[in-house]
Amino acid sequence: MLRPKIPTMPAPTGLVSPPAVIEPTTVVQHHPTPAPVPAAQAPSRPTVQLTPGAVLALVGGGTAVVLVVGAVLVSMLLAVAVTGASVAVCALVIRSLITSQHRR
C-alpha cells in the first residue's frame, strides 16, 4: 500500500570536466599576528555544602516522592483488579442467563 520512493541519481549525459582553477591576481600582504595572550584560569566552582537540615529535607523529600509514587502504582493495580473481577462476574451472569434460556 505505502511504498517508499527511492530517489534515483541521474546518469551523466556527457564528459565531466574538472572545474577551472582561478588564480588570484591581487597581492595580499600578511601582517604578523601577535602572540596569543595566555588565558587566565577560571575560578574553581564552589563546592556544595550540605547542612544537617538540608540533608534531612532531602531525605524527607525523597521519602515523600517514593510514597506518592507507590500509592499511585498500588491504586492503579487495585483499579485493574477490580475491573477484572467485575468483568468476570458479568461474564458468569451472562453465561448463566444464556444457559437458562436453552433449558426452557
Beta strands, then each sheet from edge to edge (+ up, - down):
end
